[in-house]
């Protein structure tokens, strides 16, 4: 049996930067490196926030900075499948527009 992923699944897995469940300051360094690496590719940057249980200020700052840098370069920065905890933290921090959260629709752009 072939254990390799099919090309669409492999591409989706490689392209998305997964946020850690606990987005602490310690986790921010690894996230920063992952976002920098994703920024080197010509494809849009996709951040998977589906497993987020808690997100700290350092992680939020990284997301805002990378989203702004991507958009300044004309590139797409998308947060997909945000967890309720992620949405609550981003909205309560008043950073929804900075990371692309459409608060009327409850989705990320």
Phi and psi in radians as a Rosetta constraint file:
Dihedral C 1 N 2 CA 2 C 2 CIRCULARHARMONIC -1.431 0.35
Dihedral N 2 CA 2 C 2 N 3 CIRCULARHARMONIC 2.151 0.35
Dihedral C 2 N 3 CA 3 C 3 CIRCULARHARMONIC -1.616 0.35
Dihedral N 3 CA 3 C 3 N 4 CIRCULARHARMONIC 0.003 0.35
Dihedral C 3 N 4 CA 4 C 4 CIRCULARHARMONIC -1.345 0.35
Dihedral N 4 CA 4 C 4 N 5 CIRCULARHARMONIC 2.581 0.35
Dihedral C 4 N 5 CA 5 C 5 CIRCULARHARMONIC -1.304 0.35
Dihedral N 5 CA 5 C 5 N 6 CIRCULARHARMONIC 2.648 0.35
Dihedral C 5 N 6 CA 6 C 6 CIRCULARHARMONIC -1.205 0.35
Dihedral N 6 CA 6 C 6 N 7 CIRCULARHARMONIC 2.726 0.35
Dihedral C 6 N 7 CA 7 C 7 CIRCULARHARMONIC -0.915 0.35
Dihedral N 7 CA 7 C 7 N 8 CIRCULARHARMONIC -0.776 0.35
Dihedral C 7 N 8 CA 8 C 8 CIRCULARHARMONIC -1.087 0.35
Dihedral N 8 CA 8 C 8 N 9 CIRCULARHARMONIC -0.725 0.35
Dihedral C 8 N 9 CA 9 C 9 CIRCULARHARMONIC -1.176 0.35
Dihedral N 9 CA 9 C 9 N 10 CIRCULARHARMONIC -0.726 0.35
Dihedral C 9 N 10 CA 10 C 10 CIRCULARHARMONIC -1.095 0.35
Dihedral N 10 CA 10 C 10 N 11 CIRCULARHARMONIC -0.731 0.35
Dihedral C 10 N 11 CA 11 C 11 CIRCULARHARMONIC -1.129 0.35
Dihedral N 11 CA 11 C 11 N 12 CIRCULARHARMONIC -0.765 0.35
Dihedral C 11 N 12 CA 12 C 12 CIRCULARHARMONIC -1.094 0.35
Dihedral N 12 CA 12 C 12 N 13 CIRCULARHARMONIC -0.707 0.35
Dihedral C 12 N 13 CA 13 C 13 CIRCULARHARMONIC -1.171 0.35
Dihedral N 13 CA 13 C 13 N 14 CIRCULARHARMONIC -0.700 0.35
Dihedral C 13 N 14 CA 14 C 14 CIRCULARHARMONIC -1.265 0.35
Dihedral N 14 CA 14 C 14 N 15 CIRCULARHARMONIC -0.698 0.35
Dihedral C 14 N 15 CA 15 C 15 CIRCULARHARMONIC -1.292 0.35
Dihedral N 15 CA 15 C 15 N 16 CIRCULARHARMONIC -0.543 0.35
Dihedral C 15 N 16 CA 16 C 16 CIRCULARHARMONIC -1.476 0.35
Dihedral N 16 CA 16 C 16 N 17 CIRCULARHARMONIC 2.339 0.35
Dihedral C 16 N 17 CA 17 C 17 CIRCULARHARMONIC -1.657 0.35
Dihedral N 17 CA 17 C 17 N 18 CIRCULARHARMONIC 2.027 0.35
Dihedral C 17 N 18 CA 18 C 18 CIRCULARHARMONIC -1.517 0.35
Dihedral N 18 CA 18 C 18 N 19 CIRCULARHARMONIC 2.193 0.35
Dihedral C 18 N 19 CA 19 C 19 CIRCULARHARMONIC -1.289 0.35
Dihedral N 19 CA 19 C 19 N 20 CIRCULARHARMONIC 2.511 0.35
Dihedral C 19 N 20 CA 20 C 20 CIRCULARHARMONIC -1.236 0.35
Dihedral N 20 CA 20 C 20 N 21 CIRCULARHARMONIC 2.722 0.35
Dihedral C 20 N 21 CA 21 C 21 CIRCULARHARMONIC -1.039 0.35
Dihedral N 21 CA 21 C 21 N 22 CIRCULARHARMONIC -0.755 0.35
Dihedral C 21 N 22 CA 22 C 22 CIRCULARHARMONIC -1.953 0.35
Dihedral N 22 CA 22 C 22 N 23 CIRCULARHARMONIC 1.716 0.35
Dihedral C 22 N 23 CA 23 C 23 CIRCULARHARMONIC -1.446 0.35
Dihedral N 23 CA 23 C 23 N 24 CIRCULARHARMONIC 1.241 0.35
Dihedral C 23 N 24 CA 24 C 24 CIRCULARHARMONIC -1.506 0.35
Dihedral N 24 CA 24 C 24 N 25 CIRCULARHARMONIC 3.015 0.35
Dihedral C 24 N 25 CA 25 C 25 CIRCULARHARMONIC -1.053 0.35
Dihedral N 25 CA 25 C 25 N 26 CIRCULARHARMONIC -0.641 0.35
Dihedral C 25 N 26 CA 26 C 26 CIRCULARHARMONIC -1.100 0.35
Dihedral N 26 CA 26 C 26 N 27 CIRCULARHARMONIC -0.709 0.35
Dihedral C 26 N 27 CA 27 C 27 CIRCULARHARMONIC -1.258 0.35
Dihedral N 27 CA 27 C 27 N 28 CIRCULARHARMONIC -0.346 0.35
Dihedral C 27 N 28 CA 28 C 28 CIRCULARHARMONIC -1.111 0.35
Dihedral N 28 CA 28 C 28 N 29 CIRCULARHARMONIC -0.607 0.35
Dihedral C 28 N 29 CA 29 C 29 CIRCULARHARMONIC -1.111 0.35
Dihedral N 29 CA 29 C 29 N 30 CIRCULARHARMONIC -0.810 0.35
Dihedral C 29 N 30 CA 30 C 30 CIRCULARHARMONIC -1.113 0.35
Dihedral N 30 CA 30 C 30 N 31 CIRCULARHARMONIC -0.692 0.35
Dihedral C 30 N 31 CA 31 C 31 CIRCULARHARMONIC -1.095 0.35
Dihedral N 31 CA 31 C 31 N 32 CIRCULARHARMONIC -0.738 0.35
Dihedral C 31 N 32 CA 32 C 32 CIRCULARHARMONIC -1.011 0.35
Dihedral N 32 CA 32 C 32 N 33 CIRCULARHARMONIC -0.808 0.35
Dihedral C 32 N 33 CA 33 C 33 CIRCULARHARMONIC -1.116 0.35
Dihedral N 33 CA 33 C 33 N 34 CIRCULARHARMONIC -0.691 0.35
Dihedral C 33 N 34 CA 34 C 34 CIRCULARHARMONIC -1.153 0.35
Dihedral N 34 CA 34 C 34 N 35 CIRCULARHARMONIC -0.695 0.35
Dihedral C 34 N 35 CA 35 C 35 CIRCULARHARMONIC -1.200 0.35
Dihedral N 35 CA 35 C 35 N 36 CIRCULARHARMONIC -0.666 0.35
Dihedral C 35 N 36 CA 36 C 36 CIRCULARHARMONIC -1.086 0.35
Dihedral N 36 CA 36 C 36 N 37 CIRCULARHARMONIC -0.760 0.35
Dihedral C 36 N 37 CA 37 C 37 CIRCULARHARMONIC -1.109 0.35
Dihedral N 37 CA 37 C 37 N 38 CIRCULARHARMONIC -0.740 0.35
Dihedral C 37 N 38 CA 38 C 38 CIRCULARHARMONIC -1.107 0.35
Dihedral N 38 CA 38 C 38 N 39 CIRCULARHARMONIC -0.595 0.35
Dihedral C 38 N 39 CA 39 C 39 CIRCULARHARMONIC -1.208 0.35
Dihedral N 39 CA 39 C 39 N 40 CIRCULARHARMONIC -0.298 0.35
Dihedral C 39 N 40 CA 40 C 40 CIRCULARHARMONIC -1.374 0.35
Dihedral N 40 CA 40 C 40 N 41 CIRCULARHARMONIC -0.333 0.35
Dihedral C 40 N 41 CA 41 C 41 CIRCULARHARMONIC -1.479 0.35
Dihedral N 41 CA 41 C 41 N 42 CIRCULARHARMONIC 2.640 0.35
Dihedral C 41 N 42 CA 42 C 42 CIRCULARHARMONIC -1.305 0.35
Dihedral N 42 CA 42 C 42 N 43 CIRCULARHARMONIC -0.236 0.35
Dihedral C 42 N 43 CA 43 C 43 CIRCULARHARMONIC -1.323 0.35
Dihedral N 43 CA 43 C 43 N 44 CIRCULARHARMONIC 2.794 0.35
Dihedral C 43 N 44 CA 44 C 44 CIRCULARHARMONIC -1.028 0.35
Dihedral N 44 CA 44 C 44 N 45 CIRCULARHARMONIC 2.672 0.35
Dihedral C 44 N 45 CA 45 C 45 CIRCULARHARMONIC -1.557 0.35
Dihedral N 45 CA 45 C 45 N 46 CIRCULARHARMONIC 2.205 0.35
Dihedral C 45 N 46 CA 46 C 46 CIRCULARHARMONIC -2.102 0.35
Dihedral N 46 CA 46 C 46 N 47 CIRCULARHARMONIC 2.223 0.35
Dihedral C 46 N 47 CA 47 C 47 CIRCULARHARMONIC -1.978 0.35
Dihedral N 47 CA 47 C 47 N 48 CIRCULARHARMONIC 2.176 0.35
Dihedral C 47 N 48 CA 48 C 48 CIRCULARHARMONIC -1.635 0.35
Dihedral N 48 CA 48 C 48 N 49 CIRCULARHARMONIC 1.971 0.35
Dihedral C 48 N 49 CA 49 C 49 CIRCULARHARMONIC -1.891 0.35
Dihedral N 49 CA 49 C 49 N 50 CIRCULARHARMONIC 0.354 0.35
Dihedral C 49 N 50 CA 50 C 50 CIRCULARHARMONIC -1.192 0.35
Dihedral N 50 CA 50 C 50 N 51 CIRCULARHARMONIC -0.509 0.35
Dihedral C 50 N 51 CA 51 C 51 CIRCULARHARMONIC -1.732 0.35
Dihedral N 51 CA 51 C 51 N 52 CIRCULARHARMONIC 0.173 0.35
Dihedral C 51 N 52 CA 52 C 52 CIRCULARHARMONIC -1.262 0.35
Dihedral N 52 CA 52 C 52 N 53 CIRCULARHARMONIC 2.212 0.35
Dihedral C 52 N 53 CA 53 C 53 CIRCULARHARMONIC -1.860 0.35
Dihedral N 53 CA 53 C 53 N 54 CIRCULARHARMONIC -0.544 0.35
Dihedral C 53 N 54 CA 54 C 54 CIRCULARHARMONIC -2.656 0.35
Dihedral N 54 CA 54 C 54 N 55 CIRCULARHARMONIC 2.418 0.35
Dihedral C 54 N 55 CA 55 C 55 CIRCULARHARMONIC -2.336 0.35
Dihedral N 55 CA 55 C 55 N 56 CIRCULARHARMONIC 2.185 0.35
Dihedral C 55 N 56 CA 56 C 56 CIRCULARHARMONIC -1.611 0.35
Dihedral N 56 CA 56 C 56 N 57 CIRCULARHARMONIC 3.050 0.35
Dihedral C 56 N 57 CA 57 C 57 CIRCULARHARMONIC -1.076 0.35
Dihedral N 57 CA 57 C 57 N 58 CIRCULARHARMONIC -0.698 0.35
Dihedral C 57 N 58 CA 58 C 58 CIRCULARHARMONIC -1.089 0.35
Dihedral N 58 CA 58 C 58 N 59 CIRCULARHARMONIC -0.712 0.35
Dihedral C 58 N 59 CA 59 C 59 CIRCULARHARMONIC -1.176 0.35
Dihedral N 59 CA 59 C 59 N 60 CIRCULARHARMONIC -0.733 0.35
Dihedral C 59 N 60 CA 60 C 60 CIRCULARHARMONIC -1.065 0.35
Dihedral N 60 CA 60 C 60 N 61 CIRCULARHARMONIC -0.747 0.35
Dihedral C 60 N 61 CA 61 C 61 CIRCULARHARMONIC -1.066 0.35
Dihedral N 61 CA 61 C 61 N 62 CIRCULARHARMONIC -0.733 0.35
Dihedral C 61 N 62 CA 62 C 62 CIRCULARHARMONIC -1.082 0.35
Dihedral N 62 CA 62 C 62 N 63 CIRCULARHARMONIC -0.785 0.35
Dihedral C 62 N 63 CA 63 C 63 CIRCULARHARMONIC -1.094 0.35
Dihedral N 63 CA 63 C 63 N 64 CIRCULARHARMONIC -0.751 0.35
Dihedral C 63 N 64 CA 64 C 64 CIRCULARHARMONIC -1.103 0.35
Dihedral N 64 CA 64 C 64 N 65 CIRCULARHARMONIC -0.807 0.35
Dihedral C 64 N 65 CA 65 C 65 CIRCULARHARMONIC -1.120 0.35
Dihedral N 65 CA 65 C 65 N 66 CIRCULARHARMONIC -0.794 0.35
Dihedral C 65 N 66 CA 66 C 66 CIRCULARHARMONIC -1.208 0.35
Dihedral N 66 CA 66 C 66 N 67 CIRCULARHARMONIC -0.629 0.35
Dihedral C 66 N 67 CA 67 C 67 CIRCULARHARMONIC -1.113 0.35
Dihedral N 67 CA 67 C 67 N 68 CIRCULARHARMONIC -0.787 0.35
Dihedral C 67 N 68 CA 68 C 68 CIRCULARHARMONIC -1.134 0.35
Dihedral N 68 CA 68 C 68 N 69 CIRCULARHARMONIC -0.748 0.35
Dihedral C 68 N 69 CA 69 C 69 CIRCULARHARMONIC -1.129 0.35
Dihedral N 69 CA 69 C 69 N 70 CIRCULARHARMONIC -0.726 0.35
Dihedral C 69 N 70 CA 70 C 70 CIRCULARHARMONIC -1.086 0.35
Dihedral N 70 CA 70 C 70 N 71 CIRCULARHARMONIC -0.831 0.35
Dihedral C 70 N 71 CA 71 C 71 CIRCULARHARMONIC -1.140 0.35
Dihedral N 71 CA 71 C 71 N 72 CIRCULARHARMONIC -0.620 0.35
Dihedral C 71 N 72 CA 72 C 72 CIRCULARHARMONIC -1.106 0.35
Dihedral N 72 CA 72 C 72 N 73 CIRCULARHARMONIC -0.499 0.35
Dihedral C 72 N 73 CA 73 C 73 CIRCULARHARMONIC -1.584 0.35
Dihedral N 73 CA 73 C 73 N 74 CIRCULARHARMONIC 0.071 0.35
Dihedral C 73 N 74 CA 74 C 74 CIRCULARHARMONIC 1.355 0.35
Dihedral N 74 CA 74 C 74 N 75 CIRCULARHARMONIC 0.356 0.35
Dihedral C 74 N 75 CA 75 C 75 CIRCULARHARMONIC -1.811 0.35
Dihedral N 75 CA 75 C 75 N 76 CIRCULARHARMONIC 2.714 0.35
Dihedral C 75 N 76 CA 76 C 76 CIRCULARHARMONIC -1.505 0.35
Dihedral N 76 CA 76 C 76 N 77 CIRCULARHARMONIC 2.353 0.35
Dihedral C 76 N 77 CA 77 C 77 CIRCULARHARMONIC -2.205 0.35
Dihedral N 77 CA 77 C 77 N 78 CIRCULARHARMONIC 2.042 0.35
Dihedral C 77 N 78 CA 78 C 78 CIRCULARHARMONIC -2.223 0.35
Dihedral N 78 CA 78 C 78 N 79 CIRCULARHARMONIC 2.373 0.35
Dihedral C 78 N 79 CA 79 C 79 CIRCULARHARMONIC -1.819 0.35
Dihedral N 79 CA 79 C 79 N 80 CIRCULARHARMONIC 2.121 0.35
Dihedral C 79 N 80 CA 80 C 80 CIRCULARHARMONIC -1.905 0.35
Dihedral N 80 CA 80 C 80 N 81 CIRCULARHARMONIC 2.626 0.35
Dihedral C 80 N 81 CA 81 C 81 CIRCULARHARMONIC 0.858 0.35
Dihedral N 81 CA 81 C 81 N 82 CIRCULARHARMONIC 0.899 0.35
Dihedral C 81 N 82 CA 82 C 82 CIRCULARHARMONIC -1.152 0.35
Dihedral N 82 CA 82 C 82 N 83 CIRCULARHARMONIC 2.376 0.35
Dihedral C 82 N 83 CA 83 C 83 CIRCULARHARMONIC -1.263 0.35
Dihedral N 83 CA 83 C 83 N 84 CIRCULARHARMONIC 2.862 0.35
Dihedral C 83 N 84 CA 84 C 84 CIRCULARHARMONIC -1.058 0.35
Dihedral N 84 CA 84 C 84 N 85 CIRCULARHARMONIC -0.682 0.35
Dihedral C 84 N 85 CA 85 C 85 CIRCULARHARMONIC -1.108 0.35
Dihedral N 85 CA 85 C 85 N 86 CIRCULARHARMONIC -0.705 0.35
Dihedral C 85 N 86 CA 86 C 86 CIRCULARHARMONIC -1.126 0.35
Dihedral N 86 CA 86 C 86 N 87 CIRCULARHARMONIC -0.843 0.35
Dihedral C 86 N 87 CA 87 C 87 CIRCULARHARMONIC -1.047 0.35
Dihedral N 87 CA 87 C 87 N 88 CIRCULARHARMONIC -0.809 0.35
Dihedral C 87 N 88 CA 88 C 88 CIRCULARHARMONIC -1.014 0.35
Dihedral N 88 CA 88 C 88 N 89 CIRCULARHARMONIC -0.775 0.35
Dihedral C 88 N 89 CA 89 C 89 CIRCULARHARMONIC -1.187 0.35
Dihedral N 89 CA 89 C 89 N 90 CIRCULARHARMONIC -0.760 0.35
Dihedral C 89 N 90 CA 90 C 90 CIRCULARHARMONIC -1.133 0.35
Dihedral N 90 CA 90 C 90 N 91 CIRCULARHARMONIC -0.766 0.35
Dihedral C 90 N 91 CA 91 C 91 CIRCULARHARMONIC -1.171 0.35
Dihedral N 91 CA 91 C 91 N 92 CIRCULARHARMONIC -0.789 0.35
Dihedral C 91 N 92 CA 92 C 92 CIRCULARHARMONIC -1.165 0.35
Dihedral N 92 CA 92 C 92 N 93 CIRCULARHARMONIC -0.440 0.35
Dihedral C 92 N 93 CA 93 C 93 CIRCULARHARMONIC -1.494 0.35
Dihedral N 93 CA 93 C 93 N 94 CIRCULARHARMONIC -0.041 0.35
Dihedral C 93 N 94 CA 94 C 94 CIRCULARHARMONIC 1.058 0.35
Dihedral N 94 CA 94 C 94 N 95 CIRCULARHARMONIC 0.662 0.35
Dihedral C 94 N 95 CA 95 C 95 CIRCULARHARMONIC -1.971 0.35
Dihedral N 95 CA 95 C 95 N 96 CIRCULARHARMONIC 0.203 0.35
Dihedral C 95 N 96 CA 96 C 96 CIRCULARHARMONIC -0.975 0.35
Dihedral N 96 CA 96 C 96 N 97 CIRCULARHARMONIC -0.880 0.35
Dihedral C 96 N 97 CA 97 C 97 CIRCULARHARMONIC -1.190 0.35
Dihedral N 97 CA 97 C 97 N 98 CIRCULARHARMONIC -0.536 0.35
Dihedral C 97 N 98 CA 98 C 98 CIRCULARHARMONIC -1.168 0.35
Dihedral N 98 CA 98 C 98 N 99 CIRCULARHARMONIC -0.510 0.35
Dihedral C 98 N 99 CA 99 C 99 CIRCULARHARMONIC -1.852 0.35
Dihedral N 99 CA 99 C 99 N 100 CIRCULARHARMONIC 0.018 0.35
Dihedral C 99 N 100 CA 100 C 100 CIRCULARHARMONIC 1.639 0.35
Dihedral N 100 CA 100 C 100 N 101 CIRCULARHARMONIC 0.356 0.35
Dihedral C 100 N 101 CA 101 C 101 CIRCULARHARMONIC -1.414 0.35
Dihedral N 101 CA 101 C 101 N 102 CIRCULARHARMONIC 2.148 0.35
Dihedral C 101 N 102 CA 102 C 102 CIRCULARHARMONIC -1.538 0.35
Dihedral N 102 CA 102 C 102 N 103 CIRCULARHARMONIC 1.739 0.35
Dihedral C 102 N 103 CA 103 C 103 CIRCULARHARMONIC -1.173 0.35
Dihedral N 103 CA 103 C 103 N 104 CIRCULARHARMONIC -0.408 0.35
Dihedral C 103 N 104 CA 104 C 104 CIRCULARHARMONIC -1.290 0.35
Dihedral N 104 CA 104 C 104 N 105 CIRCULARHARMONIC -0.648 0.35
Dihedral C 104 N 105 CA 105 C 105 CIRCULARHARMONIC -1.644 0.35
Dihedral N 105 CA 105 C 105 N 106 CIRCULARHARMONIC -0.366 0.35
Dihedral C 105 N 106 CA 106 C 106 CIRCULARHARMONIC 1.267 0.35
Dihedral N 106 CA 106 C 106 N 107 CIRCULARHARMONIC 0.441 0.35
Dihedral C 106 N 107 CA 107 C 107 CIRCULARHARMONIC -2.258 0.35
Dihedral N 107 CA 107 C 107 N 108 CIRCULARHARMONIC 2.816 0.35
Dihedral C 107 N 108 CA 108 C 108 CIRCULARHARMONIC -1.704 0.35
Dihedral N 108 CA 108 C 108 N 109 CIRCULARHARMONIC 2.510 0.35
